[in-house]
Amino acid sequence: MNAEIVAIGTELLLGQNVDTNSSWLAQQLALMGIDVFAFQAVGDNEKRIETALKLACERSQFVITTGGLGPTADDVTRKVAGRLAQKQLVYNETLAKHIEEFFTRAGKPCPKVNLNQAFIPQGATLIPNVLGTAPGFIVKVGKSQIACLPGVPFEMKAMFEGTLKAFLKNLSPSGTLIKSRVFRTTGISESLLNEKIVDLFENSKNPTIGVLAHAEGVDIRLTAKAASEAEANSLLDGLGKTVLSRLPNFIYGQDQDNLETIVGRMLTTRQMRVAVAESCTGGLISHRITQIPGSSEYFLGSWVVYANRMKSASLGVDPKVIEKKGAVSREVAEEMARNAREKSGADIGLSTTGVAGPSGGSTEKPVGLVYIGLSDDQKTHVFEHRFSGDRETIKKRASQAALEYLRRHCLQLPYKD
């Protein structure tokens, strides 16, 4: 069976809210072996909602909508769904009682407008909402069916788990599921990564391969369709071993892993401690490290030294070096990393200095130029980068690169491949 998800709400099109409902639903449907062929987002406009739902029903066997089930005049999903199903909206006394009791439990009077939510298409299958006042329902439209859910995420999720999931299993008892595994890489461009695995793209049918590039790296997604989770895992393991063999130094984790978590585990296992000195990243590296519970075991502290005088006064960077070479230089990055290690007593010192932009660059030192220093008791290394993107992206990429050097140091991998 295939499905389509239609997110309803003008706030989504204005960028005021992010549509997390569709991604969550797609994940749940994949686990059930239901292919999601399309997403749509449409505002609170009756005509446009009808156009979107007509299209969805023409090309998909099952349609799930989120949003537009509230009590106000712009909440028209139930009206449109009823019209497409050629069913009148009828007042459901049981639903009305539930709505009234919901407000009673909250110690509030029930507004009359909320009773509009007790109207659903005649003969529709009810999807109860125990966490809110907006009930959901399922109606048949031609060869397709539409399931209407509220847009409030926690209500929508509970209704899917409580009612819709079982309905879909009965509708499509195929016994298949779709499972994905994501390999997370950093330090390699999308084009170079593609060169290393292009034949796998061309020859792999099940699992399939997809890539997603973002500020911190490139993710490789393997997706398998199988009759059981064990079979899906076997398929993913087979292709996964090949992918790992092609990119041994660039893959740092899987699925929801992030680099700070991986680095934290490595530092803990090796009983190593780190201190950080940051200029252009403004504390982002320290923030990422300390997002991990238990990071006090391996993170001693940091210096966020933006102004030149603070680099000297607080961290002890030689002002003559700053004057001669500039704050954005190999020499300053080296002193920052080494001094952070020595002053803190850490095993490793990490530093960043650069031009995050959008202003402040020059021909000699353009926006995106970042020096990253890593110091241990043997040597202090400095790495030069030319990052692209806006200010936020440059900071993210610099913090990711710094953590990647730390990972490679822990694993005794070459800093550069």
N, C-alpha and C positions, 0 to 999 in steps of 0.2 A: 504494500500500500504506500502511496505517496501523500504528502501533506504540504500545506502552505500556511504561513503564519502572517496575520495582518494585525499590525499594531495601530491602534486608533487613539488620536489625541493631538490637538494642535500644538501642545507644548513640546512634543517630540520634534515637530518640523521647525519650531523656533529655536531648537537647541537648548531649551530650558531644562528638559529632563532627558536622561539617557535611557534608551530602550534596552534594559537588561532582561526584560521578560522574554523576548524572542530568542535570545541566545540560550537562556535556561531551558525553554521549551524544546528548542532544537536538540539540545544535549539529551533530554529525557526521551524524545522520540527516536533518536539514534540508538539509544540503548535498547529500544523495543524493536529495532529493525525497520523502522518507518523512515523512508527517505523524505527529507525536506527539500523540495525543489525550488522554493522561492520565499522571499520575505517581501512584505509591503508595509509602508507606513503612510497613513493618511490622516488628515486633520478632521476636526469635528464638524464636518460638512456633510449633510445628508446625501446630496447628489454624488459627491466624490466617494463617500463610503460605499454607496450602492454600486458605483462603477468598479471599485476595487474588489468588492465581494463577488460581483458577477464574473470578473476575470478569474479570480481565484477558484470559483466553483467550476468554471469551464475547463480548467487545466489541472485541477487537483482533486483527488478523491475525498480528502478531508481537509477542512479549513478550521483553524483556530484563531479567534480574534481575542485581543486583550484591550480593554478600555471602552469607554462610552456607555457604561451601564449605570452611571450615577443617576441622581434624581432630578437634575436640572434640565433646562430646555435644550442645551447643547449635547446632551447625552442621548443619542438617537440610534445606537447600535441595535437595540431590541426592535425598534420600529422598522429599520431597514431589513433586518433578518426576517422578521415576520412577513414583510411584503414580498421578499424574494421566495419565501417558502409558501406564499399564498395562504397564509394563516392569519386570522385576526388575533390581536392582543387581547387576552382575557385576564380578568382580575382574579388572583389566586388568594383566597382567604388565609390559607396556611402560611403563605409567604408574608402576607400583611401582618399576621399575628407575630411571626418571627421578628419582623422589623420593629414592631411596637415593643416587644420584649427586650430587644437589643438596647433600645433607649432607656427602658425602665431599669435594666441592670446597671446602666451608667448613671442613673439618678437624674435623667433629663427627660423632658417631654418630647414626644415624637413629632417632628415637623410634618405637616400634611404632605409636603412635597416629596418626602421620602417614600410615601406609600405608592408613588408612581412606579417604584421598583418592583411592586407586586404584580405588574402586568408582564406576562410572557406570552409568546405565540401559542395558540391553541394546539394541544397535543404534543408540545415539546417535552423532551426528557429533561427533568430538572437536575441542576448541579447545585446542591446546597452550599451556602456560604456561612459557616459557623463562626467566622471571625469578623464578619462585616454585614452590611445591609443589602449588598448588591448580589442577587442570585445569578447563577449562570444557567445556561440551557443548551440543548442540542436540537437542531431542526434539520430536516432533509430538504435539500434544494436540488431538484433534478437528480442527477446521478451522484451528486456530492452531498456531504453533510457539513454543517457549520456548528462548531462549539464556541459559544460566547462566554468569555471569562472577564472579570474585572481587571483593571489596570494596576491596582495596588499589589505589589509583588508578593507580599506574604499571604494575602488572600488568594491570589491566583495559584500560587504553589500548593497551598493546602487543598484547594478545590481540584487541582489536577491529580494530586496524590490520592485524595479521598474518593473521587468519583470517576473522573475522565480517564485515568490510566486503565482502570478495569474495563471500562466501556471500549476503549481502543483495543485492548487485548482480545476481547470477545469478537470485535469487528475484524481483526486481522491476526488470527491465531497461526501465523506463519512459522513461529518458532525460531525466527532469525533475529539477530541483533547486529548492531554496528558499533564497533569499538575503535577508539583512536589512541595512539600513543604519540607524544610529542617529544622530540629530541631538541634540547635547547643549546644553541651555539652562540659564541661571541668571538670577536677578533677575526672574522672572515666575512668578506663581502658576499652579497647574494649571487653575484655573477661568478665568482670563483667557486663558491659552494656548488652552484649549478654544474660547473665543469666537472666536478668530482663525482657527481651522482646523476648526470644527465641520462645515462643508459638505464638507470633504475626508473626514472620518470617514464621512459619510453616503453619499457618491457614489463613493468609491474601492473597487473590488473587487479589483484586482490592479495595483499593490501594495495591501495593506491597511495601516491605520495603527493604532498602539497607543501609549499613553503610560505612563510610569512615573515617579511622583514620589518623590523621596528628599531627604535632608537638604541636599544641595548644589544641587538644582534639579529640572528635569523633563526626562526623555529622551523623544524622539519616535522610535518605531521604525517604519520602513517595511519590509514584507516582500513580496517578489515571488516568484512561482512561474513558472518558464520552462524551456524545453528546453535552454538553454545559459547559461553565465555571461554571455556578451555580451548576450543578450536580457534577462536579469535586470538587468544594469547599465543597459541602455537604459530599462527600465521605472522603475527607481529614480531615474535621472537626471531623467526627466520630472517625476515627482511631487516629487522633491527640490527642483527649481528653484522650484516653486510654494510649498513649505514655506519655503524660504529667503526668498522674496519677502514672505511674510507676517510673518516674525519676523527681520528683518535685523539688529537690534541685540542680540538675545537668544541667538542660536545662536553658541556659541564653538568648537565642534569636532564631530568625528564619531567614531562607534564607540568605540574605547578611549581617545580623547583625554581628558586631564584639564586643568583650568584652569591648574595650575602649569606644565605643559609648554608650553601655548600662550603664556602670559605670558613664559616664559623665551625662547622663540623671538623674540617681539616685542622684548624688551629687548636681546637679542643683535643683532638686525638694526638696531636704532636706536642701538646703542652707548650704552645708558642703564644706569645703575647705581642700585640701590635699597638702602635700609637700613630696618629695621623696629624699632618699639618696641611691645612687647606687654604688656598687663596681663591682661585676662580670657581671652585665647586661650592664654596660658601657653607661648608658643613654637611653637604649632601652625603659624602662617603660615611661620615660619622653617624649620620641619621640612619642610613641603610644598615650599617653594622649593628647599631643598637636597637633596630626594630626586632631583632631576633632575641627571644627569651634566653637568658643565661649568657648573654654576650659579655657580662662583667668578668667572666672567667678568662677571656682572652683580649678584651679591649680595655686598655689602660686609660685612654683619654685622647684629647685632640686640641689643636690650636687652630682657630679660624682667624687668619691674619691677612686681612684685606689690604690695609694701608701699609705702605713701605715701612713707616716708623714702627708699626706693630711687629712686622717681620723681624726687625732688629731688637726692639725693646723686649718683646715677649719671648721670641724664639731664638734670639741670638744670631740672626743672619748678619754677616758683616756688611755694614752700610756702604763700605767702599765697593764691595762686589755689586750691590744693587745699583750704585751710581755708575759704575763702569759698564756693567753688562745689562742692566735693566731688570726690573722685577720679573719679567717674563723671559727667563733664560735657563739654560741647562745648569749654570752655576748656582743660581738661587734655588732651583728645585733640588739640587744635590744637597746644599746646606740645610734646607728645610727638612728633608727626609732624615739626614744624619743627626741633626740636632734634636728632632722629635724622638728618635730612638734613644739617643744618649741622655737627654733630660728626663725621659720617662722611665728609663731602665727596661724598655721593651726589647724583644728579640728582633722586631722589624719596625722600621719607620717608613711611612708612606706619605708622599706629598704631591700636591698639584699647584701649578701656577700657569696662568694663561689668559687669553683674551676671549671672553664669552660673548662679547658684543651686546647689542648691535653696533655700538660705537667703540672707539678706543683702538681700532686696528690701524695698521700702517702697511706700506708696501713691504717693509722688512719683517714686520710682525703682524700678520693679518688676523682678522677675526677667525677664531677656530683654532689658532695655534695654542697648543697646550703641552707643557712639559710635566711628566710624571716621574717622581723619584721613588726608588725602593732601596732601603739601606738595611744591611745586616752587619754582623761583626766582621765580615770578610771584605765586603765591598759595597759601594753605593752606585746603583745603576740609574741612569736617566734615559727616558724614552720620549721622543718627540712625536707629536700627532698633529694632523691638520684636519680637524673635525668640521663637518658642514652642518647647516641647520640654524634654527633660531637659538636664542640664548638658553632656553630651557633644554632644548635637545643637545646642545653642546655640553652643558653641565651633566646631563644624563650619560652621554657617551663617555665623558671624561671619568665619571665615577665608575662606570662599568669597566673601562679599560684598567683603572687602578686596581679594582677588585680582581680582575682577570690576571694581572701580574702577580698579585698576592696568591691566587690559586696555583698558578704555574710555579711560583717559588716553593709552595708547600709540597707540590708533586715532583719537584726537581725537573720540570719540563723546560725546554728552551723558551726564553721569553718571546722570541719571534720565530715563526715557522717560515 
